[in-house]
Amino acid sequence: MKKLKIIAEAGVNHNGKIENALKLVRIAKEANADLVKFQIFKSDLLAITNAPLAKYQKNLEFDNQKKLLENLELSFNDFKKIKKYCDKINIDFLCTPFDINSLIFLVKDLKINTIKVSSGDITNYQLIYEIGKYKKTIILSTGNSSISEIDLAINSYILGYRKKNIRNLKQLVKNNSKNDLKKFSNKIILFHCISSYPTKAEELNLESINYLRLKYPCFQIGLSDHTEEIFTPLVALGLGVNIVEKHFTINKLMKGPDHKASLNPKELKNMIKLIRKYEKSFGKFNKIAQDNEKKNLNIIRRSIYANRDIKKGEKFSSNNIILKRPYNKKSNPIKFWSLISSTAKKNYKKNDII
């Protein structure tokens, strides 16, 4: 089993302050995450004036989504500092762009090779097409979406990659073959996701991971987890995901839209420790006795013993022989039935090995 990649999702939990963003990078590094991820956007390109807030955002001091986003926006120069700091302390930087200008900045200025697309942008075919044009690996979150929408997103990327006219999108979906999708097996990653903040455990619908794997066998399948729990990635690990994304924050009591659905630094570190511990439990794809269990083999297995005193010449039967512990290599239990009705060649006392 490949090592699970863990994305520590900082998102906008910096609250629009570069010093908080750098602190989040340090927290992710200290927790031993593989990547730290942020969200980059220009609020003017993301929402109209008076765009409504989601229910989980309404307890904040802003009366519309545009004002909230303006408060959370970092500059391109800030992101240069974040990327430079990630390089310095040796943790991979990942980012979700919410507009084409931000995408171009990530690709051309920061030289990013993998782009994460949020669930909310799964129908942003223009953005996805542009990611394909740059031939970057795409991680596509599938929260709140249908298979037909996922197909359209995948094929928007393929059209961009091949620099074909996006007007042919629906026709391409109809004509696409599994063999064609295989050509993009190392370029497209799908994330199961529930777009609810925070997500309750009973709402996770993790069977969707298996469904996506059957529907798109050529792609890696991951999980973007919005629960407040640390156990969810462990369950996903058991389902064979390749990559997990989990929100984290400096402090859950901070004001902002995502802090409540995030892990605090200690929880993030504990979650990663558990993942690293239990991913080792998968071992190798075979079924053989392991070295650590062989020492118990003789103790827990059985051999053939006399169930009572048996005289020479007496026939063995299920009444006078029995399978008991411990195992003795001189008496393989597979011989039990072949002994039945055969004749004892010597006298046996009860519990003598046969």
C-alpha positions in Angstrom: 0.0 0.0 0.0 1.3 3.4 -0.9 1.8 6.0 1.8 -1.3 8.1 2.3 -0.8 11.8 1.3 -2.1 14.2 3.9 -3.1 17.7 3.0 -3.4 20.1 5.9 -6.1 22.5 4.6 -5.4 26.0 6.0 -7.9 27.5 3.6 -8.8 31.0 4.8 -8.2 30.3 8.5 -5.5 32.9 8.4 -8.4 35.5 8.6 -6.7 37.6 6.0 -3.4 38.1 7.9 -0.1 36.9 6.5 1.4 36.3 10.0 -1.4 33.8 10.7 -0.8 32.1 7.3 2.8 31.6 8.1 1.9 30.2 11.5 -0.5 27.7 9.9 2.4 26.6 7.6 4.5 25.9 10.8 1.7 24.0 12.4 1.2 21.8 9.4 4.9 21.1 9.2 5.2 20.3 13.0 2.2 17.9 12.6 4.1 16.1 9.8 1.5 16.8 7.0 2.7 16.2 3.5 1.2 19.4 2.1 -0.3 22.6 3.4 -3.1 24.1 1.3 -4.6 27.6 1.0 -7.3 29.3 -1.0 -6.5 32.2 -3.4 -9.0 34.6 -4.9 -9.8 38.1 -5.8 -13.1 38.9 -4.1 -14.2 41.1 -7.0 -14.0 38.1 -9.4 -15.6 35.7 -7.0 -18.9 37.2 -5.8 -21.3 40.0 -6.6 -22.1 42.7 -4.2 -24.7 41.5 -1.6 -24.1 37.8 -2.5 -25.8 35.9 0.4 -23.9 34.1 3.1 -24.2 30.4 3.8 -26.1 29.5 7.0 -22.8 28.5 8.8 -21.4 32.0 7.9 -24.2 34.0 9.2 -23.0 34.3 12.8 -20.1 36.4 11.6 -20.0 40.3 11.5 -20.5 40.5 7.8 -23.9 40.9 6.1 -22.9 39.5 2.7 -20.5 37.1 1.2 -18.5 39.8 -0.7 -17.6 41.6 2.5 -16.6 38.4 4.1 -14.3 37.5 1.2 -12.7 40.9 1.2 -11.8 40.4 4.8 -10.2 37.0 4.0 -8.3 38.0 0.9 -4.5 37.8 0.8 -2.5 39.5 -1.9 -0.4 37.7 -4.5 2.7 39.1 -2.8 1.5 37.4 0.5 1.3 34.1 -1.4 4.8 34.5 -2.7 5.9 34.8 1.0 3.9 31.7 1.9 5.3 29.6 -0.9 8.9 30.8 -0.1 8.3 29.9 3.6 7.0 26.4 2.6 10.1 25.8 0.5 12.3 27.0 3.4 10.9 24.6 6.0 10.3 21.8 3.4 6.6 21.3 3.2 4.8 21.1 -0.2 2.5 24.1 -1.0 -0.9 23.5 -2.6 -3.6 26.1 -3.4 -7.2 26.3 -4.7 -7.7 29.2 -7.1 -11.2 30.7 -7.4 -10.6 32.8 -10.5 -8.4 32.6 -13.7 -6.2 35.5 -12.6 -5.3 33.5 -9.4 -4.7 30.3 -11.5 -2.3 32.1 -13.8 -0.4 33.5 -10.8 -0.1 30.0 -9.3 1.1 28.5 -12.5 3.4 31.2 -13.9 4.7 33.0 -10.8 4.7 30.2 -8.2 5.3 27.3 -10.7 2.7 25.1 -9.1 2.2 21.7 -10.8 -1.0 20.6 -9.0 -4.2 22.6 -8.8 -7.0 21.9 -6.4 -10.6 22.8 -7.5 -13.2 23.3 -4.8 -16.6 21.5 -4.9 -18.3 24.8 -5.4 -16.4 25.2 -8.7 -17.1 21.7 -10.2 -19.3 23.5 -12.7 -16.8 26.3 -13.3 -16.0 24.8 -16.6 -14.0 27.8 -17.7 -11.6 27.5 -14.8 -11.2 23.8 -15.2 -10.7 24.2 -18.9 -7.8 26.6 -18.2 -6.2 24.2 -15.8 -6.2 21.6 -18.5 -4.6 24.1 -21.0 -1.7 24.5 -18.6 -1.5 20.6 -18.4 -1.4 20.7 -14.6 -2.5 17.9 -12.4 -6.0 18.6 -11.1 -7.6 17.6 -7.8 -11.3 17.9 -8.2 -13.6 17.9 -5.1 -17.0 16.4 -5.9 -19.1 17.7 -3.0 -22.7 18.5 -3.8 -22.4 17.1 -7.3 -23.8 14.4 -9.6 -22.0 12.0 -11.9 -23.1 14.0 -14.9 -21.5 17.1 -13.4 -18.3 15.2 -12.6 -18.2 13.9 -16.2 -18.6 17.4 -17.5 -15.8 18.7 -15.3 -13.4 15.9 -16.2 -14.1 16.5 -19.9 -13.7 20.2 -19.6 -10.2 19.5 -18.3 -9.5 17.1 -21.2 -10.7 19.6 -23.7 -8.4 22.2 -22.2 -5.5 19.8 -22.1 -6.0 19.1 -25.8 -6.8 22.8 -26.5 -10.1 21.9 -28.3 -13.1 24.0 -28.5 -15.1 23.8 -25.3 -18.3 24.1 -27.2 -17.9 20.4 -28.0 -18.1 19.6 -24.3 -21.4 17.6 -24.1 -20.6 15.7 -27.3 -17.2 14.7 -25.9 -18.8 13.3 -22.8 -21.1 11.2 -24.9 -18.2 9.9 -27.1 -15.5 9.5 -24.4 -14.3 6.0 -23.7 -12.7 4.4 -20.7 -9.5 4.0 -22.7 -9.4 7.7 -23.4 -9.8 8.5 -19.7 -6.9 6.2 -18.9 -4.6 8.6 -20.7 -5.2 11.0 -17.8 -4.8 8.6 -14.9 -1.8 10.6 -13.6 -3.4 14.0 -14.2 -6.8 13.8 -12.6 -7.6 13.0 -8.9 -11.1 12.9 -7.6 -12.1 13.8 -4.0 -15.2 12.5 -2.3 -16.5 15.4 -0.3 -19.7 16.5 1.6 -20.2 20.2 1.3 -21.5 20.8 4.8 -19.6 22.6 7.4 -19.1 20.9 9.7 -20.2 17.5 8.4 -21.8 15.0 10.8 -20.4 11.5 10.8 -23.7 10.0 9.8 -23.7 12.3 6.7 -20.3 11.2 5.3 -21.6 8.7 2.8 -18.2 7.1 2.5 -19.5 4.4 0.2 -19.3 7.1 -2.4 -15.5 6.4 -2.4 -16.0 2.9 -3.5 -18.6 4.1 -6.1 -16.2 6.6 -7.5 -13.5 4.0 -7.7 -15.7 1.7 -9.7 -17.0 4.5 -11.9 -13.5 5.9 -12.6 -11.1 3.0 -12.0 -8.2 4.9 -13.8 -8.2 7.8 -11.3 -6.9 8.2 -7.8 -9.7 8.7 -5.3 -9.2 10.8 -2.2 -11.3 12.4 0.6 -11.9 16.0 1.5 -13.2 15.7 5.1 -15.2 18.5 6.8 -16.1 16.6 10.0 -14.8 17.8 13.4 -13.4 14.3 14.0 -9.9 12.8 13.6 -11.1 9.2 13.0 -12.7 9.9 9.5 -9.4 9.7 7.6 -8.7 6.4 9.2 -12.0 4.9 7.9 -11.1 6.4 4.5 -7.7 4.8 4.8 -9.4 1.4 5.2 -11.4 2.1 2.0 -8.1 2.6 0.1 -8.0 6.3 -0.5 -4.7 7.7 -1.7 -4.9 11.2 -0.4 -6.9 13.0 2.4 -7.5 16.7 3.0 -8.4 18.0 6.5 -9.1 21.5 7.6 -7.1 22.8 10.5 -6.8 26.1 12.4 -4.7 27.9 14.9 -7.6 28.1 17.4 -11.2 27.0 16.9 -12.4 30.0 18.9 -11.1 32.4 16.2 -13.8 34.3 14.2 -14.1 33.1 10.6 -16.3 30.7 8.5 -14.2 27.5 8.7 -12.6 27.4 12.2 -15.4 25.4 13.7 -15.1 22.6 11.1 -11.3 22.5 11.6 -8.9 20.6 13.8 -6.7 22.5 16.3 -2.9 21.9 16.1 -3.0 19.1 18.7 -5.8 17.3 16.9 -4.1 17.6 13.6 -0.9 16.1 15.0 -2.8 13.3 16.7 -4.7 12.5 13.5 -1.5 12.2 11.4 0.1 10.0 14.1 -2.9 7.7 13.9 -2.8 7.5 10.2 0.9 6.8 10.1 0.5 4.1 12.7 -2.4 2.3 11.1 -1.4 2.5 7.5 1.5 0.2 8.4 -1.1 -2.4 9.5 -2.1 -3.1 5.9 1.2 -4.9 5.2 1.6 -6.8 1.9 -0.9 -8.2 -0.6 -0.6 -11.9 0.4 -1.7 -14.3 3.1 1.2 -16.0 4.9 2.1 -16.6 8.5 3.8 -13.5 9.8 7.1 -13.8 11.8 5.6 -12.2 14.9 2.7 -14.8 15.1 4.7 -18.0 14.4 5.8 -18.2 18.0 2.3 -18.9 19.0 1.6 -21.6 16.4 2.4 -24.7 18.5 0.4 -23.2 21.5 -2.8 -22.5 19.7 -3.0 -25.4 17.2 -3.8 -29.0 18.0 -2.5 -32.5 17.4 -4.0 -36.0 17.8 -4.0 -37.3 21.4 -5.4 -40.4 23.1 -8.7 -39.5 24.7 -8.4 -42.5 27.0 -6.1 -45.5 27.5 -5.8 -47.4 24.2 -4.4 -51.0 24.0 -2.2 -52.3 21.2 -4.4 -53.8 18.4 -7.4 -51.7 19.3 -9.0 -49.7 16.5 -8.9 -45.9 16.6 -12.2 -44.1 16.7 -13.6 -40.7 17.4 -14.2 -41.9 21.0 -10.6 -42.8 21.8 -8.7 -40.2 19.9 -9.1 -36.4 20.1 -7.6 -33.2 18.8 -6.1 -31.2 21.6 -3.4 -28.5 22.2 -0.5 -28.2 21.8 0.5 -28.9 18.3 3.3 -31.4 17.7 4.8 -31.6 14.2 5.0 -35.4 14.6 1.1 -35.5 14.7 -0.5 -33.5 12.0 -4.3 -33.1 12.7 -5.0 -33.8 9.0 -4.3 -37.5 9.8 -7.2 -37.7 12.2 -9.7 -39.2 9.8 -7.2 -41.5 8.2 -6.5 -43.0 11.7 -10.1 -43.9 12.2 -10.6 -47.7 12.0 -6.9 -48.3 11.7 -5.2 -50.4 14.4 -3.1 -49.1 17.3 0.5 -50.5 17.0 1.3 -50.0 20.7 -0.3 -49.1 24.0 -1.3 -45.4 24.7 -2.0 -43.7 27.9 -4.6 -40.9 28.0 -3.2 -37.7 26.5 -0.3 -39.5 24.8 0.5 -38.0 21.4 -0.7 -40.3 18.5 
